[in-house]
C-alpha cells in the first residue's frame, strides 16, 4: 500500500514535468463502419524542431537549478497553476546518465522525486524512459550559459513543455525573462499558459519517508 501511495503521489507531484499523454476511449459498439485507411503523417523528430544548444557540456549542467517559470498546456498546471510550490532541481552526472533530484512541497511537506535522464549521442539531448518507448520523455537543453540560466524543453507524446531554470533566484534580468516568453510564444504558449514559480522558501532536507523513487508512469 505504501508503494502504491508513493506512486500515486508521484503522479500528483510530477506536474513539474507536465507532459500529459492522451487517452483513448474504448467503445462498446457491436458494429462499426469500416474506416478508410489514411496515410500517416511523417513523424517529426523533436530534435529537428528544437535542436539543442551547440556543444553542450553536460558536466557543467550539474549542480542546483531553481525553477522560475514553466510554459505548458498540462491540465494540472491549468487547474492548479496559481498554487505551484517552490521547486529546486539538482543534477548529478554518473557515466552515461544524469541523476535528477527534484524537491518541492506538497500538503505543507517537502518531497523529493528521483529520476534518471539517459544521455544520447546528441549533446544536450537526454531521455527519461517510460514504461514503453512511446512514453519516453525527450529532453533538450535549448540554451544555457551554465552559470545563471537554462531553457529546457520536454516532449512526451507530442506535447511540449518549456522550463526556465536559474542558478539563483535573484540574478535573472528582465530581458532574459522576456526571452523566455518569446520562446514560449513560438510554441503557441500565450500568457495564459505561463506559470511563474515562487522564488522563496525552497525545501531543504527531506525525510526518507518523503523520497519517491519510481517511474513517473506508475
C-alpha positions as CSV (number, residue, x, y, z in Angstrom):
1,X,0.0,0.0,0.0
2,X,2.8,2.4,0.8
3,X,4.4,1.8,-2.5
4,X,1.1,2.4,-4.3
5,X,0.6,5.6,-2.3
6,X,4.0,6.8,-3.2
7,X,3.4,6.2,-6.9
8,X,0.0,7.9,-6.8
9,X,1.6,10.9,-5.0
10,X,4.4,10.9,-7.6
11,X,1.8,11.4,-10.3
12,X,0.5,14.5,-8.5
13,X,3.9,15.8,-7.8
14,X,5.1,15.2,-11.3
15,X,3.3,18.3,-12.5
16,X,6.7,19.9,-13.0
17,X,7.3,17.6,-15.9
18,X,3.8,18.5,-17.2
19,X,3.7,16.2,-20.2
20,X,0.2,14.8,-20.3
21,X,-0.4,11.9,-22.5
22,X,-3.6,11.4,-24.5
23,X,-6.1,8.7,-23.6
24,X,-8.3,6.7,-26.0
25,X,-11.8,5.7,-25.2
26,X,-12.8,2.0,-25.7
27,X,-16.1,1.8,-27.5
28,X,-18.7,-1.0,-27.0
29,X,-20.5,-0.8,-30.3
30,X,-21.0,-4.2,-32.0
31,X,-20.5,-3.0,-35.5
32,X,-18.7,0.0,-36.9
33,X,-18.3,1.4,-40.3
34,X,-15.1,0.5,-41.9
35,X,-12.8,3.5,-42.0
36,X,-10.7,4.3,-44.9
37,X,-7.1,3.9,-44.3
38,X,-5.4,7.3,-44.0
39,X,-1.9,7.9,-44.9
40,X,0.2,8.5,-41.8
41,X,1.9,11.8,-41.4
42,X,5.7,11.6,-41.3
43,X,7.0,11.6,-37.8
44,X,8.8,14.8,-36.9
45,X,11.9,14.4,-34.9
46,X,11.8,16.6,-31.8
47,X,15.5,17.3,-32.1
48,X,14.9,18.7,-35.6
49,X,12.1,21.0,-34.4
50,X,14.0,22.2,-31.3
51,X,17.7,21.5,-31.6
52,X,19.9,21.6,-28.5
53,X,22.4,24.3,-27.9
54,X,25.7,23.6,-29.7
55,X,28.5,21.8,-27.8
56,X,26.6,21.3,-24.6
57,X,28.9,20.3,-21.8
58,X,26.6,18.1,-19.6
59,X,29.1,18.2,-16.7
60,X,28.7,22.0,-16.5
61,X,25.0,21.5,-16.2
62,X,25.4,19.6,-12.9
63,X,24.5,21.2,-9.6
64,X,21.5,23.1,-8.4
65,X,18.9,24.8,-10.5
66,X,15.8,26.7,-9.4
67,X,12.6,26.5,-11.4
68,X,11.4,30.1,-12.2
69,X,8.8,29.7,-14.9
70,X,7.1,27.0,-17.0
71,X,5.2,27.2,-20.3
72,X,2.8,24.3,-20.7
73,X,-0.7,23.2,-21.5
74,X,-0.6,20.5,-18.9
75,X,-4.1,20.1,-17.4
76,X,-2.6,20.0,-13.8
77,X,-1.0,23.4,-14.2
78,X,-4.0,24.9,-15.9
79,X,-6.2,23.9,-12.9
80,X,-3.6,24.5,-10.2
81,X,-1.1,26.9,-11.7
82,X,-1.8,29.6,-9.1
83,X,-0.8,27.2,-6.3
84,X,2.5,25.9,-7.5
85,X,5.2,25.5,-4.9
86,X,8.9,26.4,-5.0
87,X,10.8,23.7,-6.8
88,X,14.6,23.1,-7.0
89,X,16.4,20.5,-9.2
90,X,19.8,19.0,-8.6
91,X,21.7,17.3,-11.4
92,X,24.5,14.8,-10.8
93,X,26.5,13.1,-13.7
94,X,27.0,9.4,-13.5
95,X,28.7,7.8,-16.6
96,X,26.1,7.9,-19.3
97,X,23.2,9.1,-17.1
98,X,22.2,12.2,-15.3
99,X,20.7,11.7,-11.8
100,X,17.9,14.2,-11.2
101,X,16.6,15.1,-7.7
102,X,13.6,17.5,-7.6
103,X,12.4,18.8,-4.3
104,X,9.0,20.5,-3.9
105,X,6.3,20.9,-1.3
106,X,3.0,19.0,-1.2
107,X,0.5,19.4,1.6
108,X,2.9,21.5,3.6
109,X,5.6,18.8,3.5
110,X,8.8,18.6,1.4
111,X,9.1,15.7,-1.1
112,X,12.0,14.6,-3.2
113,X,11.4,12.9,-6.6
114,X,14.3,10.9,-8.1
115,X,14.7,10.3,-11.8
116,X,17.4,9.2,-14.2
117,X,18.0,11.0,-17.6
118,X,19.8,8.9,-20.1
119,X,22.4,10.7,-22.3
120,X,22.1,10.3,-26.1
121,X,24.7,10.6,-28.9
122,X,23.4,14.2,-29.4
123,X,24.9,16.6,-26.8
124,X,22.2,18.4,-25.0
125,X,19.6,15.7,-25.7
126,X,18.5,13.4,-23.0
127,X,15.8,10.8,-22.5
128,X,13.7,9.9,-19.5
129,X,12.5,6.4,-20.2
130,X,8.8,5.5,-19.8
131,X,7.1,2.1,-19.4
132,X,7.2,1.8,-23.2
133,X,9.4,3.7,-25.8
134,X,6.4,5.7,-27.0
135,X,6.1,7.0,-23.4
136,X,9.6,8.3,-23.2
137,X,10.2,11.9,-22.4
138,X,12.7,13.6,-24.7
139,X,14.6,16.5,-23.1
140,X,16.5,19.2,-24.9
141,X,18.7,21.9,-23.3
142,X,17.8,24.7,-25.7
143,X,20.1,27.3,-24.3
144,X,22.2,27.9,-21.3
145,X,25.3,29.8,-20.0
146,X,25.7,27.3,-17.2
147,X,26.2,30.0,-14.6
148,X,22.9,31.8,-14.5
149,X,20.1,30.4,-16.7
150,X,18.9,27.4,-18.8
151,X,16.0,27.0,-21.1
152,X,15.0,23.3,-21.1
153,X,12.4,21.7,-23.4
154,X,10.4,18.5,-22.5
155,X,8.4,16.5,-25.0
156,X,6.2,13.5,-24.4
157,X,3.5,12.0,-26.7
158,X,3.8,15.0,-29.0
159,X,3.3,17.7,-26.3
160,X,6.0,20.2,-25.4
161,X,6.7,21.9,-22.1
162,X,9.4,24.6,-21.6
163,X,11.0,25.5,-18.3
164,X,13.2,28.3,-17.2
165,X,15.8,27.4,-14.6
166,X,18.2,29.7,-12.8
167,X,21.3,29.1,-10.6
168,X,19.9,31.7,-8.3
169,X,16.5,33.2,-7.5
170,X,18.0,36.7,-7.7
171,X,20.2,37.1,-10.8
172,X,17.9,36.8,-13.8
173,X,17.4,40.0,-15.7
174,X,14.1,41.2,-17.3
175,X,15.5,40.7,-20.8
176,X,16.1,37.0,-20.0
177,X,12.6,36.6,-18.7
178,X,11.2,38.3,-21.8
179,X,13.2,35.9,-24.0
180,X,11.6,33.0,-22.2
181,X,8.2,34.5,-23.1
182,X,9.3,34.8,-26.7
183,X,10.4,31.2,-26.9
184,X,7.1,30.2,-25.3
185,X,5.2,32.2,-27.9
186,X,7.0,30.4,-30.7
187,X,5.5,27.1,-29.3
188,X,2.0,28.7,-29.2
189,X,2.0,29.3,-25.4
190,X,0.3,32.6,-24.7
191,X,0.4,34.3,-21.3
192,X,-2.4,32.1,-20.0
193,X,0.0,29.1,-20.3
194,X,2.9,30.7,-18.4
195,X,3.2,29.6,-14.8
196,X,5.8,31.5,-12.6
197,X,7.1,29.6,-9.6
198,X,7.8,31.1,-6.2
199,X,11.4,32.1,-5.6
200,X,11.4,31.7,-1.8
201,X,11.0,29.0,0.9
202,X,12.6,26.2,-1.0
203,X,12.8,22.7,0.6
204,X,16.0,21.7,2.3
205,X,16.4,18.3,3.9
206,X,13.8,15.6,3.2
207,X,12.8,12.7,5.4
208,X,13.4,9.3,3.9
209,X,9.6,8.6,4.0
210,X,9.2,11.6,1.7
211,X,11.5,10.3,-1.1
212,X,9.9,8.9,-4.2
213,X,11.9,6.7,-6.4
214,X,9.6,5.2,-9.1
215,X,8.9,5.7,-12.8
216,X,6.6,8.7,-13.5
217,X,4.2,6.5,-15.5
218,X,3.1,4.4,-12.5
